[in-house]
Amino acid sequence: MTNAINEPATVRRLVTPAAEALADLASIFNDLQTVLRCCERLVRELAGRPDDVVVEGVWTTALISYARCFTGGARGMGLTEDDVRSIELPGEVLEWHKVLRQLRKHYADPATNPRERYEVGAATSADGRVGGIAITGVPQPPLDEVTVRQTGALAYRLSALVDRRISEHQERVLAAANALSPADLGRLELIEVSAGPA
């Protein structure tokens, strides 16, 4: 995503469909960058002695961030399956995308434990009498490096696609802003701009 070189004196809020679409694209780009950062962190974590809590937390963040990129929204800027089909990666990219969407539902489901599936049964003796209650747990398969790398590769390619769209939208929004008179610009609401970390 392109950043301005010079710090502006003021920034005025543009409330147009094109400006709002550009803001949506910036948000999608940010989510994809979060997915990439999560995947980088997970590769490092899985290479050592992984902390299950860290792995689950970072993976859940990656899945939720990824899925959010495909939310249509009022302006239709969300990514689509056609965007996924357009990505040049080996393998069944669209199928992997669908798997990630299902995993997001699994990890974010408030009623399902994503780590383990539990069942309760009656423990019986040889004569058929109940001797107690057994609680069994079946752990879900652990996250592996191949899964993480495939997800990162997809997010990387989608980031490039979104970055191109941002550049195109920036040109349109800039042209529309340049068409405003100084008086019209002066009537627009100011946006608070603070300097980020140096």
Secondary structure, 3 states (H helix, E strand, C coil): CCCCCCCCCCCECCCCHHHHHHHHHHHHHHHHHHHHHHHHHHHHHHHCCCCHHHHHHHHHHHHHHHHHCCCCCCCCCCCCHHHHHCCCCCCCHHHHHHHHHHHHHHHHCCCCCCCEEEEEEEEECCCCCEEEEEEEEEECCCCCHHHHHHHHHHHHHHHHHHHHHHHHHHHHHHHHHHCCCHHHHHHCCECCCCCCCC
